[in-house]
Amino acid sequence: MSNLIRHFVPKTEFTSYEEFKDNFRIDVPDNFNFAFDVIDRYAEEDPDKIAFVWCDDFDNEQTYTFKQLKTQTDKAANLFKKHGIKKGSPVILTLKSHYLFWVCLPALHKLGAIAVPATHMLKVRDIAYRLEKSGAVAVVGISEGELDLSFEEALRQLNKPNFLKFNVGGNSKGAEGWLDFVAELEASSADFVRPTGDQAVINTDDMLYYFSSGTTGFPKMVCHNFTYPLGHILTAAYWQNVTDDGLHYTMADSGWAKCVWGKIYGQWICGAAVFIYDFAKFDAGNMMNKISRYGVTTFCAPPTTYRFFIKEDLSQYDFSTLQYCVVAGEPLNPEVFEKFKSFTGMQLMEGYGQTELIVCIATLPWMTPKPGSMGKPVPCYDIMILGPDGKKCDVGEEGEIVIRVAEGPGSKNISALPPGFFSCYKYDEKKTDDVWYDGFYHTGDTAWCDEDGYYWFVGRTDDIIKSSGYKIGPFEVESALIQHPAVLECAITGVPDPVRGQAVKATIVLTKDYKEKASDKLKEELQDHVKNITAPYKYPRHIEFVTELPKTISGKIRRVEIREEDAGAPKK
């Protein structure tokens, strides 16, 4: 690891999980600012060190050293400052995977402004909600579809005629009043001095607002303060296992928290460059070609990506630089684990966290992975599983994952909170209190712990299916189905049933060889297949074949969307 990490972690080398759990700690300096204390420090001490490598599907490339990154972030900070953005100003970033996200985000940190990353897929209603909830004063957005026109309509509805709008790539539909960010950046001064006095940041200042999708209603606005990047030392160094001067790739769009998990904070502190692939549409073969061509050394993606990988002829791709792979977002099917290992020799190391957290349960380098298990709690996080009665669950007993926290929401005593822990749901005390009370943060995720201390994810509390008195987690049924050669990917949900309360439904994408064989006979074959692998009461009574599953842009299956479509009468 880089020398820089040792400024924050006194001891970096460990020989066992137990030693790591007992001795790891992060020293949080006063008034920490990632942009100055990491990016600018590298620019001074190792200016030619690579910060990121960016490419797209059209043979465009950009490679930035830390020296170049410091120059560009200073210019961007001056650009923002010229237009009135200052400490505490929320700014929406809808930049997909454009490399300027990695300029804008640190530039806002330098000013003490608040970054509000958002996906480019938002509709007018979503944009209006984020504008109003965050109090944003500006947006930097790419030209993608009708994004600028959607912002225009949302701003019109909210009566914000003087809102500051920057466009990257030109106005797609001729929307008016958008400033050319690239042109202004080029003309901006590179002479920027770290703010002092009341414009300097302190650790408890708001740094990031992320909108975390809920199962009902509008998303919650998760607030992280300026110490948040340090928590991702755990994510990068000890779960993703990045190396100094390595090249790490996490598959994630800049609008989602997974991006800062895997494409900036912990990786740069640990000395790894990040790889950014700005693809127009996901294609497993294209992605593996990019990993090979650019020499990616460590890789993180959701299970969906690996499922698509193993359906390709992996012998056609060069994985010689790839050293370590991790997976998160949903539990990993054992079938995928074994096939990927047989092709590459690498074991997929699972992890678990939330937008509100960092990776807090993980399969770490000293541990033998158990396919389908998240792993064990990381240091600094006091995690347990509680039953409905509020008592700690026994081995094998299902309950909710909770984290013990010494201080309540909005605590100014950062040292009492786990590193990377969120501050609150901003401007929503009730939602914060609904999950953070009696000394615990309640994740809303159901799991159980085995005799070796490994945690096993069952599902979101809302994803658990209750049928004829049985509780059925979607993961076990999905894992059974995916072992059948007809199933490329699937989602298990509950549908209303007048007798059972809920019945199990499988929404299935078929593999290429079975696309023309969708039939009632195949449905019966798949039902019998599940009955032979897991408890018969868990088999899907309803099966629907689809061409694709609804997903977030980060690859997580949106079961809530399937449930919403099925509300009323189940499809047969």
Secondary structure as the mmCIF struct_conf table of DSSP 4:
data_model
#
loop_
_struct_conf.conf_type_id
_struct_conf.id
_struct_conf.beg_label_comp_id
_struct_conf.beg_label_asym_id
_struct_conf.beg_label_seq_id
_struct_conf.end_label_comp_id
_struct_conf.end_label_asym_id
_struct_conf.end_label_seq_id
HELX_RH_3T_P HELX_RH_3T_P1 ASN A 3 HIS A 7
TURN_TY1_P TURN_TY1_P1 PHE A 8 PHE A 8
BEND BEND1 PRO A 10 PRO A 10
BEND BEND2 THR A 15 SER A 16
HELX_RH_AL_P HELX_RH_AL_P1 TYR A 17 ASN A 23
TURN_TY1_P TURN_TY1_P2 ASP A 30 ASN A 31
HELX_RH_AL_P HELX_RH_AL_P2 PHE A 34 PHE A 34
HELX_RH_PI_P HELX_RH_PI_P1 ALA A 35 ILE A 39
HELX_RH_AL_P HELX_RH_AL_P3 ASP A 40 GLU A 45
TURN_TY1_P TURN_TY1_P3 PRO A 47 ASP A 48
BEND BEND3 LYS A 49 LYS A 49
STRN STRN1 ILE A 50 ASP A 56
TURN_TY1_P TURN_TY1_P4 ASP A 57 PHE A 58
BEND BEND4 ASP A 59 ASP A 59
STRN STRN2 GLU A 61 THR A 65
HELX_RH_AL_P HELX_RH_AL_P4 PHE A 66 LYS A 82
TURN_TY1_P TURN_TY1_P5 HIS A 83 GLY A 84
TURN_TY1_P TURN_TY1_P6 LYS A 87 GLY A 88
STRN STRN3 PRO A 90 THR A 94
TURN_TY1_P TURN_TY1_P7 LYS A 96 SER A 97
TURN_TY1_P TURN_TY1_P8 TYR A 99 LEU A 100
HELX_RH_AL_P HELX_RH_AL_P5 PHE A 101 LEU A 111
TURN_TY1_P TURN_TY1_P9 GLY A 112 GLY A 112
STRN STRN4 ILE A 114 PRO A 117
TURN_TY1_P TURN_TY1_P10 HIS A 120 MET A 121
HELX_RH_AL_P HELX_RH_AL_P6 VAL A 124 SER A 134
TURN_TY1_P TURN_TY1_P11 GLY A 135 GLY A 135
STRN STRN5 ALA A 138 ILE A 142
TURN_TY1_P TURN_TY1_P12 GLY A 145 GLU A 146
HELX_RH_AL_P HELX_RH_AL_P7 LEU A 147 GLN A 157
TURN_TY1_P TURN_TY1_P13 LEU A 158 ASN A 159
TURN_TY1_P TURN_TY1_P14 PRO A 161 ASN A 162
STRN STRN6 LEU A 164 VAL A 168
BEND BEND5 GLY A 169 GLY A 169
BEND BEND6 SER A 172 LYS A 173
BEND BEND7 GLU A 176 GLY A 177
STRN STRN7 LEU A 179 ASP A 180
HELX_RH_AL_P HELX_RH_AL_P8 PHE A 181 ALA A 187
BEND BEND8 SER A 188 SER A 188
BEND BEND9 ALA A 190 ALA A 190
HELX_RH_3T_P HELX_RH_3T_P2 GLY A 197 GLN A 199
BEND BEND10 ALA A 200 ALA A 200
TURN_TY1_P TURN_TY1_P15 ASN A 203 THR A 204
BEND BEND11 ASP A 205 ASP A 205
STRN STRN8 ASP A 206 SER A 212
HELX_LH_PP_P HELX_LH_PP_P1 SER A 213 GLY A 214
BEND BEND12 THR A 215 PHE A 218
HELX_LH_PP_P HELX_LH_PP_P2 PRO A 219 PRO A 219
STRN STRN9 LYS A 220 ASN A 225
TURN_TY1_P TURN_TY1_P16 PHE A 226 THR A 227
HELX_RH_AL_P HELX_RH_AL_P9 TYR A 228 ILE A 233
HELX_RH_PI_P HELX_RH_PI_P2 LEU A 234 TRP A 239
BEND BEND13 GLN A 240 GLN A 240
TURN_TY1_P TURN_TY1_P17 ASP A 244 ASP A 245
STRN STRN10 LEU A 247 THR A 250
TURN_TY1_P TURN_TY1_P18 SER A 254 GLY A 255
BEND BEND14 TRP A 256 TRP A 256
HELX_RH_AL_P HELX_RH_AL_P10 ALA A 257 GLY A 262
TURN_TY1_P TURN_TY1_P19 LYS A 263 ILE A 264
HELX_RH_AL_P HELX_RH_AL_P11 TYR A 265 ILE A 269
TURN_TY1_P TURN_TY1_P20 CYS A 270 GLY A 271
STRN STRN11 ALA A 273 ASP A 278
BEND BEND15 ALA A 280 LYS A 281
HELX_RH_AL_P HELX_RH_AL_P12 ALA A 284 TYR A 294
TURN_TY1_P TURN_TY1_P21 GLY A 295 GLY A 295
STRN STRN12 THR A 298 ALA A 301
HELX_RH_AL_P HELX_RH_AL_P13 PRO A 303 ILE A 310
TURN_TY1_P TURN_TY1_P22 LYS A 311 LYS A 311
BEND BEND16 GLU A 312 GLU A 312
HELX_RH_3T_P HELX_RH_3T_P3 LEU A 314 GLN A 316
BEND BEND17 TYR A 317 TYR A 317
TURN_TY1_P TURN_TY1_P23 SER A 320 THR A 321
STRN STRN13 TYR A 324 VAL A 327
BEND BEND18 GLY A 329 GLU A 330
HELX_LH_PP_P HELX_LH_PP_P3 PRO A 331 ASN A 333
HELX_RH_AL_P HELX_RH_AL_P14 PRO A 334 THR A 344
BEND BEND19 GLY A 345 GLY A 345
HELX_LH_PP_P HELX_LH_PP_P4 MET A 346 LEU A 348
STRN STRN14 MET A 349 GLY A 353
TURN_TY1_P TURN_TY1_P24 THR A 355 GLU A 356
BEND BEND20 LEU A 357 ILE A 358
STRN STRN15 VAL A 359 ALA A 362
TURN_TY1_P TURN_TY1_P25 PRO A 365 TRP A 366
BEND BEND21 MET A 367 MET A 367
TURN_TY1_P TURN_TY1_P26 PRO A 371 GLY A 372
STRN STRN16 SER A 373 PRO A 377
HELX_LH_PP_P HELX_LH_PP_P5 VAL A 378 VAL A 378
TURN_TY1_P TURN_TY1_P27 PRO A 379 CYS A 380
STRN STRN17 ASP A 382 LEU A 386
TURN_TY1_P TURN_TY1_P28 PRO A 388 ASP A 389
BEND BEND22 GLY A 390 LYS A 391
STRN STRN18 LYS A 392 LYS A 392
HELX_LH_PP_P HELX_LH_PP_P6 CYS A 393 ASP A 394
TURN_TY1_P TURN_TY1_P29 VAL A 395 GLY A 396
STRN STRN19 GLY A 399 ARG A 404
BEND BEND23 ALA A 406 GLU A 407
TURN_TY1_P TURN_TY1_P30 PRO A 409 GLY A 410
BEND BEND24 LYS A 412 LYS A 412
HELX_RH_3T_P HELX_RH_3T_P4 ILE A 414 ALA A 416
BEND BEND25 LEU A 417 LEU A 417
TURN_TY1_P TURN_TY1_P31 PRO A 419 GLY A 420
STRN STRN20 CYS A 424 TYR A 425
TURN_TY1_P TURN_TY1_P32 LYS A 426 TYR A 427
HELX_RH_AL_P HELX_RH_AL_P15 GLU A 429 VAL A 435
STRN STRN21 TRP A 436 TYR A 437
TURN_TY1_P TURN_TY1_P33 ASP A 438 GLY A 439
STRN STRN22 PHE A 440 CYS A 449
TURN_TY1_P TURN_TY1_P34 GLU A 451 ASP A 452
BEND BEND26 GLY A 453 GLY A 453
STRN STRN23 TYR A 455 ARG A 460
HELX_RH_3T_P HELX_RH_3T_P5 THR A 461 ASP A 463
STRN STRN24 ILE A 465 SER A 467
TURN_TY1_P TURN_TY1_P35 SER A 468 GLY A 469
STRN STRN25 TYR A 470 ILE A 472
HELX_RH_AL_P HELX_RH_AL_P16 PRO A 474 ILE A 482
TURN_TY1_P TURN_TY1_P36 GLN A 483 GLN A 483
BEND BEND27 HIS A 484 HIS A 484
TURN_TY1_P TURN_TY1_P37 PRO A 485 ALA A 486
STRN STRN26 VAL A 487 ASP A 497
TURN_TY1_P TURN_TY1_P38 PRO A 498 ARG A 500
STRN STRN27 GLY A 501 LEU A 510
HELX_LH_PP_P HELX_LH_PP_P7 THR A 511 THR A 511
HELX_RH_3T_P HELX_RH_3T_P6 LYS A 512 LYS A 517
BEND BEND28 SER A 519 SER A 519
HELX_RH_AL_P HELX_RH_AL_P17 ASP A 520 ILE A 533
BEND BEND29 THR A 534 THR A 534
HELX_RH_3T_P HELX_RH_3T_P7 PRO A 536 LYS A 538
BEND BEND30 TYR A 539 TYR A 539
BEND BEND31 ARG A 541 ARG A 541
STRN STRN28 HIS A 542 VAL A 546
BEND BEND32 THR A 547 THR A 547
STRN STRN29 LYS A 551 LYS A 551
TURN_TY1_P TURN_TY1_P39 ILE A 553 SER A 554
BEND BEND33 GLY A 555 GLY A 555
STRN STRN30 ILE A 557 ILE A 557
HELX_RH_AL_P HELX_RH_AL_P18 ARG A 559 ASP A 566
BEND BEND34 ALA A 567 ALA A 569
HELX_LH_PP_P HELX_LH_PP_P8 PRO A 570 LYS A 571
#
